[in-house]
């Protein structure tokens, strides 16, 4: 009986061991279909800043850092034909919260990201001010090691969050005198 307990403890330690790595930028890039956007946004969005992310401590848990999320956001906007280095519209992303489990077989991570899109030419008028909440679950089938499974859940949630932003941007209808979301 004692040997069984020792084996169970060793198996649990093996399951949980390893070094945590941060969410990888490439896995958060949205690779889905190209949306249709208002012509005012096409090649006219600049990622101004990304904040609120956390650096990963290899001895603890995987996190989403600002640089990785900014890179994924820029790549996603580029693939959608929206990114510009000096565009009329400035996008700010604030990672408000990343909800992560501590234990479990399936890891559901939920990102809460506030996006603020402003018009540089219209004295900083806010075109979009939206918080996107996006869950993603990584299962034991995705990765046996808990550390990798958490990273995959972080990346999936980051990807889903960016997809949510792109859907909101596709709803925008920009007119010379006003800005609104289509109903």
C-alpha positions as CSV (number, residue, x, y, z in Angstrom):
1,X,0.0,0.0,0.0
2,X,2.8,2.3,0.9
3,X,4.5,1.7,-2.5
4,X,1.3,2.6,-4.3
5,X,1.2,6.0,-2.4
6,X,4.8,6.7,-3.3
7,X,4.1,5.9,-6.9
8,X,1.1,8.1,-6.9
9,X,3.0,11.0,-5.5
10,X,5.9,10.5,-7.9
11,X,3.4,10.3,-10.8
12,X,1.7,13.6,-9.6
13,X,5.1,15.3,-9.4
14,X,6.1,14.1,-12.9
15,X,2.7,15.3,-14.2
16,X,3.3,18.8,-12.7
17,X,7.0,19.2,-13.3
18,X,8.6,21.1,-16.0
19,X,9.3,24.8,-16.7
20,X,6.4,27.1,-17.6
21,X,6.7,29.0,-20.8
22,X,4.7,32.0,-21.8
23,X,2.0,32.1,-24.5
24,X,3.5,32.0,-27.9
25,X,2.7,34.9,-30.2
26,X,2.2,32.7,-33.3
27,X,-0.4,30.6,-31.6
28,X,-2.5,33.6,-30.7
29,X,-2.7,35.0,-34.3
30,X,-6.1,34.7,-35.8
31,X,-5.9,32.6,-39.0
32,X,-9.6,32.5,-39.9
33,X,-11.4,33.9,-42.9
34,X,-10.9,37.5,-43.9
35,X,-13.8,39.7,-42.7
36,X,-15.3,42.6,-44.6
37,X,-14.5,45.9,-43.0
38,X,-15.5,49.5,-43.6
39,X,-13.2,51.0,-46.2
40,X,-12.1,53.7,-43.6
41,X,-10.4,50.9,-41.6
42,X,-8.6,49.1,-44.4
43,X,-4.8,49.6,-44.0
44,X,-5.5,52.3,-41.5
45,X,-5.2,50.8,-38.0
46,X,-2.1,51.2,-35.8
47,X,-1.6,49.2,-32.6
48,X,-0.7,52.1,-30.3
49,X,-0.1,50.1,-27.1
50,X,-0.7,46.8,-25.3
51,X,-0.6,46.7,-21.5
52,X,-1.7,44.6,-18.6
53,X,0.0,41.4,-19.6
54,X,2.3,39.5,-17.3
55,X,5.7,37.9,-17.8
56,X,5.9,34.2,-17.2
57,X,7.9,32.9,-14.2
58,X,9.3,29.6,-15.4
59,X,8.9,28.2,-11.9
60,X,5.2,29.1,-11.7
61,X,2.6,29.3,-14.5
62,X,2.3,30.3,-18.1
63,X,1.1,33.9,-18.7
64,X,0.4,36.2,-21.7
65,X,2.9,39.0,-21.9
66,X,2.4,42.3,-23.6
67,X,4.9,41.7,-26.4
68,X,3.4,38.3,-27.4
69,X,-0.1,39.7,-27.4
70,X,0.9,42.8,-29.3
71,X,2.6,40.7,-31.9
72,X,-0.4,38.4,-32.3
73,X,-2.7,41.4,-32.6
74,X,-0.5,43.1,-35.2
75,X,-0.2,39.9,-37.3
76,X,-4.0,39.3,-37.1
77,X,-4.7,42.9,-38.2
78,X,-2.2,42.5,-41.0
79,X,-3.8,39.3,-42.2
80,X,-7.1,41.1,-42.3
81,X,-5.8,44.0,-44.3
82,X,-6.2,46.5,-41.4
83,X,-2.7,47.2,-40.1
84,X,-0.8,50.4,-40.9
85,X,2.3,51.8,-39.3
86,X,0.8,55.3,-39.1
87,X,-2.9,54.7,-39.6
88,X,-5.7,57.2,-38.9
89,X,-7.0,54.9,-36.2
90,X,-5.1,54.0,-33.0
91,X,-5.8,50.8,-31.2
92,X,-5.0,50.3,-27.5
93,X,-5.4,46.9,-25.9
94,X,-5.5,46.4,-22.1
95,X,-5.4,42.9,-20.7
96,X,-7.7,43.5,-17.8
97,X,-7.7,39.9,-16.5
98,X,-6.6,36.4,-17.4
99,X,-8.6,33.8,-15.4
100,X,-6.7,30.6,-15.1
101,X,-7.3,27.4,-13.1
102,X,-4.8,26.1,-10.6
103,X,-5.5,22.4,-11.1
104,X,-7.6,20.1,-13.2
105,X,-7.7,17.9,-16.2
106,X,-9.3,20.5,-18.6
107,X,-7.9,24.0,-18.3
108,X,-10.3,26.8,-19.2
109,X,-8.6,30.2,-19.5
110,X,-10.7,33.3,-20.0
111,X,-9.2,36.6,-21.2
112,X,-10.8,40.0,-20.6
113,X,-9.3,42.5,-22.9
114,X,-10.4,46.1,-23.3
115,X,-9.9,47.6,-26.8
116,X,-10.1,51.3,-27.4
117,X,-9.9,52.5,-31.0
118,X,-9.5,56.3,-31.5
119,X,-9.5,58.5,-34.5
120,X,-6.3,60.6,-34.7
121,X,-7.8,63.0,-37.2
122,X,-10.9,63.7,-35.2
123,X,-9.2,64.9,-32.0
124,X,-9.0,61.5,-30.6
125,X,-12.7,60.6,-30.9
126,X,-13.4,57.1,-29.5
127,X,-14.6,54.9,-32.4
128,X,-14.7,51.7,-30.4
129,X,-14.5,51.0,-26.6
130,X,-15.2,47.4,-26.0
131,X,-14.2,44.7,-23.5
132,X,-14.0,41.3,-25.1
133,X,-14.3,38.2,-22.8
134,X,-13.1,35.0,-24.5
135,X,-12.8,31.6,-22.9
136,X,-10.9,28.6,-24.3
137,X,-10.5,25.1,-22.9
138,X,-7.4,22.9,-23.4
139,X,-8.0,19.3,-22.6
140,X,-5.7,16.5,-21.5
141,X,-6.0,15.3,-25.1
142,X,-4.3,18.5,-26.2
143,X,-1.3,18.0,-23.9
144,X,-0.7,15.6,-21.0
145,X,1.6,17.9,-19.1
146,X,-0.4,20.5,-17.1
147,X,2.2,23.2,-17.8
148,X,1.8,22.8,-21.6
149,X,-2.0,22.5,-21.3
150,X,-2.2,25.8,-19.5
151,X,0.0,27.5,-22.2
152,X,-2.3,26.1,-24.9
153,X,-5.4,27.4,-23.0
154,X,-3.7,30.9,-22.7
155,X,-3.0,30.9,-26.4
156,X,-6.4,29.7,-27.4
157,X,-8.1,32.3,-25.3
158,X,-5.8,35.1,-26.7
159,X,-6.6,33.9,-30.2
160,X,-10.4,33.8,-29.4
161,X,-10.2,37.3,-27.9
162,X,-8.5,38.7,-31.0
163,X,-11.2,37.0,-33.2
164,X,-13.8,38.8,-31.0
165,X,-12.1,42.1,-31.7
166,X,-12.0,41.5,-35.4
167,X,-15.8,40.7,-35.4
168,X,-16.5,44.0,-33.6
169,X,-14.3,45.9,-36.1
170,X,-16.3,44.2,-39.0
171,X,-19.5,45.6,-37.5
172,X,-18.2,49.2,-37.5
173,X,-19.7,51.5,-40.0
174,X,-17.7,54.7,-40.2
175,X,-19.2,57.8,-41.7
176,X,-17.5,61.2,-42.1
177,X,-19.7,62.8,-39.5
178,X,-20.4,59.9,-37.1
179,X,-19.3,56.5,-36.0
180,X,-21.6,53.6,-34.9
181,X,-21.9,49.9,-34.6
182,X,-24.4,48.4,-37.1
183,X,-27.5,46.9,-35.6
